[in-house]
Amino acid sequence: MSAIIFPGIGPVRLADSARFLVTHPIARRLVAETDRILGYSLLDSYREAEGRDDQGAFPEPARIAFLVQCLALAEWAVKENDLDPVVCAGASFGGTAAAVHSGALSFPEAVEMTAAWGRRVDDYFTREHRDIVTQSFARVAPDPLAEIQAELDARGDWNEVACQVDNDFHMLSVREDVVEWLQGRLRAAGGLPLYVMRPPMHSTLFEALREEIANGITTDIVFSDPRIPVVSDHDGSLVRTGAGVRELLLNAVTRTVRWPAVVDTIKGLGVERVHVTGQDALWGRVDVMTKAFQVVAVRPDTAMRPRRRSAIA
């Protein structure tokens, strides 16, 4: 049995996927549809955004292009390999692609929602919680992390786990003035501090943002019951209703991502092979995934390779 996994968004240059988006038949169709939905050229806007330094970490065209790329690769992987996935899951931002692939959300509404959602997030963090960032780090297991969090609590410094990517890979949200101390403490515990993200993500502090999105963006969007279950990246539960998928996406604002729980659920269903569809340097590569499954990385270059033809006798 197989499953489709959509990675969370990461830094991706347009040059790394431009050929795929421009020439691959499935991607080209989705890009054309996206242009009609948005009323502007997705790829032209992406190029312009890359040339400016006034953008956030993921400007609107980058977010939408990542969504399009992931969905095109998933569609190609299913057709090319005659897959019949029993479930799908998305990590963080990948949840929207999972909603579309499962049949719970239409592609046009996903594009419009992604654009509106991103604008709302950008606006929110220009006025709220400007001092919070999310620090990612590896090589720190849950018990040492709990000790570090207890020390932060004793200092009176707010902190909250945003993501558990693997058993020893986490993302912790803190006030920006705590980052230097946190990095030193992580190193002392044998950890490896990685990148600092702004805006932050997945925190109970952002309930007002969740309400803004729920009332201002998703209210009129139709979510259907999915054809295949979507695995919640918050607790590993199987989401089988349209209402549940809507709540899953909204809860991404305020709930911690628990990727090992996703792995446990998918493995418990008897899945042996997972296809990670999208450019991914993290979610499909961590030990919790590679030890549980045969992980097939489905990237733009994968879909662009010439198909092998059987020799003619």
C-alpha positions in Angstrom: 0.0 0.0 0.0 1.1 3.6 -0.6 0.4 7.1 0.6 0.9 10.6 -0.8 2.8 13.1 1.4 2.9 16.9 0.7 5.9 18.6 2.3 5.8 21.9 4.1 7.0 24.9 2.1 10.6 25.7 2.2 13.0 28.1 0.4 12.6 27.3 -3.3 14.1 29.3 -6.2 11.9 29.6 -9.3 14.8 28.4 -11.4 14.7 25.0 -9.6 11.2 24.3 -10.9 10.6 26.7 -13.8 11.2 24.2 -16.6 8.8 21.8 -14.9 6.1 24.5 -14.5 6.5 25.7 -18.0 6.8 22.5 -20.0 5.3 19.6 -18.1 1.8 19.0 -19.4 0.1 18.6 -16.0 2.0 21.6 -14.5 1.4 23.7 -17.5 -2.4 23.0 -17.3 -2.5 23.9 -13.6 -0.4 27.1 -14.1 -2.7 28.2 -16.9 -5.7 27.6 -14.7 -4.0 29.5 -11.8 -3.4 32.5 -14.1 -7.1 32.6 -14.9 -8.0 32.4 -11.3 -5.6 35.0 -10.1 -5.9 37.4 -13.0 -2.2 37.7 -13.4 0.8 35.6 -14.6 1.9 33.4 -11.7 5.4 32.8 -13.1 6.0 36.4 -14.1 5.0 37.6 -10.6 7.2 35.0 -9.1 10.2 36.3 -11.1 9.4 39.9 -10.0 9.1 38.9 -6.4 12.5 37.1 -6.4 14.1 40.3 -7.6 12.8 42.4 -4.7 14.0 42.4 -1.1 10.8 43.8 0.4 9.0 40.5 0.4 8.4 38.1 3.3 10.0 34.7 3.5 7.4 33.3 1.0 5.8 36.0 -1.2 2.4 35.2 -2.6 3.5 33.9 -6.0 6.0 31.6 -4.3 3.4 30.1 -2.0 1.0 29.5 -4.9 3.7 28.1 -7.2 4.7 25.7 -4.5 1.1 24.5 -4.1 0.8 24.1 -7.9 4.1 22.2 -8.2 3.1 19.8 -5.4 -0.3 19.0 -6.8 1.1 18.6 -10.4 3.7 16.2 -9.1 1.2 14.2 -7.1 -1.1 13.9 -10.1 1.8 12.8 -12.3 3.1 10.3 -9.7 -0.4 8.6 -9.3 -0.8 8.3 -13.1 2.8 7.3 -13.9 3.0 4.6 -11.2 -0.6 3.5 -11.3 -0.9 4.4 -7.6 -4.0 3.8 -5.4 -3.0 5.7 -2.2 -5.0 4.8 0.9 -4.3 8.1 2.6 -2.6 11.4 2.1 -1.1 13.9 4.5 0.4 17.4 4.4 3.0 18.9 6.7 2.0 22.5 7.7 1.5 24.4 4.5 1.3 21.1 2.7 -2.1 20.6 4.3 -3.8 22.6 1.5 -2.4 20.4 -1.2 -3.5 17.4 0.8 -7.0 18.8 1.0 -7.1 19.2 -2.8 -5.6 15.9 -3.6 -8.1 14.1 -1.3 -11.0 15.7 -3.1 -12.1 17.8 -0.1 -11.2 21.2 -1.7 -11.3 22.3 -5.3 -8.2 23.5 -7.0 -9.6 27.0 -7.9 -10.8 27.5 -4.3 -7.4 26.3 -3.0 -5.6 28.9 -5.1 -7.9 31.7 -4.1 -7.7 30.6 -0.4 -3.9 30.4 -0.5 -3.6 33.9 -1.9 -6.1 35.4 0.6 -4.7 33.4 3.6 -1.2 34.5 2.9 -2.2 38.2 2.7 -4.1 37.9 5.9 -1.1 36.3 7.6 1.3 38.9 6.3 -1.0 41.7 7.5 -1.5 40.1 10.9 2.2 39.8 11.7 3.0 43.4 10.6 0.9 44.5 13.6 0.8 41.6 16.1 3.5 39.5 17.8 6.3 41.2 16.0 8.7 40.0 18.6 8.1 36.3 18.2 10.2 34.0 16.0 10.5 30.3 15.5 13.9 28.6 16.0 14.4 25.2 14.4 17.0 22.7 15.7 18.2 19.1 15.5 19.8 16.6 17.8 17.7 17.4 20.8 15.3 14.7 22.1 12.1 15.5 23.9 13.5 15.0 27.4 16.4 17.5 27.0 14.0 19.9 25.2 11.6 19.7 28.2 14.4 20.7 30.5 15.3 23.7 28.3 11.6 24.7 28.2 11.4 24.4 32.0 14.4 26.7 32.3 12.7 29.2 30.0 9.6 29.0 32.1 11.7 29.6 35.2 13.2 32.7 33.6 9.7 34.0 32.7 10.3 33.6 29.0 7.3 32.4 26.9 8.0 29.5 24.7 6.0 26.9 22.7 6.8 24.0 20.4 5.6 24.9 16.9 6.7 21.6 15.2 8.0 18.2 16.1 9.5 17.0 12.8 11.3 14.0 14.2 12.1 12.6 17.6 15.1 14.9 17.9 14.1 17.7 15.5 11.9 20.5 16.7 10.9 24.1 16.1 10.4 26.3 19.2 8.8 29.7 19.2 10.2 32.3 21.6 10.6 36.0 22.0 13.3 37.3 19.7 15.4 38.6 22.6 15.7 35.0 23.9 17.1 33.5 20.6 20.8 34.0 21.5 20.4 32.4 24.9 18.3 29.5 23.4 20.9 28.8 20.7 23.7 28.6 23.3 21.6 26.3 25.5 20.8 24.1 22.6 24.5 23.7 21.7 25.3 22.9 25.4 22.7 20.1 25.2 24.4 18.7 22.0 21.9 20.3 19.7 22.3 22.0 16.3 20.5 25.3 16.0 19.4 25.8 12.4 17.3 28.6 10.9 15.2 31.3 12.6 11.8 31.8 11.0 9.8 35.0 10.8 6.8 35.2 10.9 6.5 32.4 13.5 4.0 29.5 13.1 1.6 27.2 14.9 1.0 28.8 18.3 -2.0 29.1 20.6 -1.2 32.8 20.8 -2.5 33.2 17.2 -6.1 32.4 18.0 -7.2 35.9 16.7 -5.5 35.1 13.4 -7.4 31.8 13.2 -10.7 33.6 13.8 -9.9 36.2 11.1 -9.2 33.4 8.6 -12.2 31.3 9.7 -14.6 34.2 9.4 -13.1 36.2 6.6 -11.7 33.5 4.2 -13.0 30.0 4.7 -16.7 30.8 5.6 -17.9 30.5 2.0 -15.6 27.8 0.8 -17.1 24.4 0.2 -15.3 21.5 1.7 -16.5 18.0 0.6 -15.9 14.7 2.3 -12.5 13.5 1.0 -12.3 10.5 -1.3 -9.4 9.2 0.8 -8.7 10.1 4.5 -6.4 13.0 5.3 -4.0 12.3 8.2 -3.9 15.2 10.7 -0.4 16.6 11.1 -1.4 17.7 14.6 -2.3 14.4 16.2 -2.3 11.7 13.5 -6.1 11.2 13.5 -7.8 10.3 10.2 -10.0 13.1 8.9 -12.9 11.8 6.8 -15.3 14.7 6.5 -15.2 18.0 4.7 -15.9 19.9 8.0 -13.0 18.0 9.5 -10.6 19.1 6.7 -11.7 22.7 7.1 -10.9 22.5 10.8 -7.6 20.8 10.1 -6.5 23.7 7.9 -7.6 26.3 10.4 -6.0 24.5 13.3 -2.7 24.8 11.5 -2.6 28.4 12.8 -2.7 27.4 16.4 -1.8 23.8 16.9 1.7 22.1 17.0 2.7 20.0 14.0 3.5 16.4 15.3 5.0 14.6 12.3 5.9 11.4 14.2 2.1 11.0 14.9 1.5 11.1 11.2 4.1 8.5 10.5 2.6 6.2 13.2 -0.9 6.4 11.7 0.2 5.8 8.2 2.5 2.9 9.2 -0.4 1.4 11.3 -2.5 1.3 8.1 0.0 -1.1 6.5 1.6 1.5 4.2 5.1 0.5 3.1 5.8 3.2 0.4 5.2 6.9 0.6 5.6 9.3 -2.3 6.7 12.8 -1.1 5.5 15.1 -3.9 7.2 18.4 -4.0 10.7 19.9 -3.4 11.5 18.8 0.0 14.7 19.0 2.1 13.1 18.0 5.4 9.8 16.1 5.9 10.6 13.1 3.8 14.2 12.8 4.8 14.1 12.6 8.6 14.8 9.3 10.3 11.2 8.8 11.5 10.2 8.6 7.8 13.1 6.7 6.3 13.0 4.1 9.0 9.3 3.5 8.6 8.8 3.5 4.8 10.4 3.3 1.4 10.3 7.0 0.7 10.0 8.0 -3.0 11.0 11.6 -3.6 8.9 13.0 -6.4 10.6 16.3 -7.5 10.3 18.4 -10.7 13.4 16.7 -12.1 11.9 13.3 -11.5 8.8 14.1 -13.6 11.0 15.6 -16.4 13.1 12.5 -16.9 12.5 10.8 -20.2 10.3 7.7 -19.9 12.1 4.4 -20.5 10.8 2.6 -23.5 10.8 -1.2 -23.9 13.2 -2.5 -26.4 11.6 -3.6 -29.7 12.6 -7.1 -30.7 
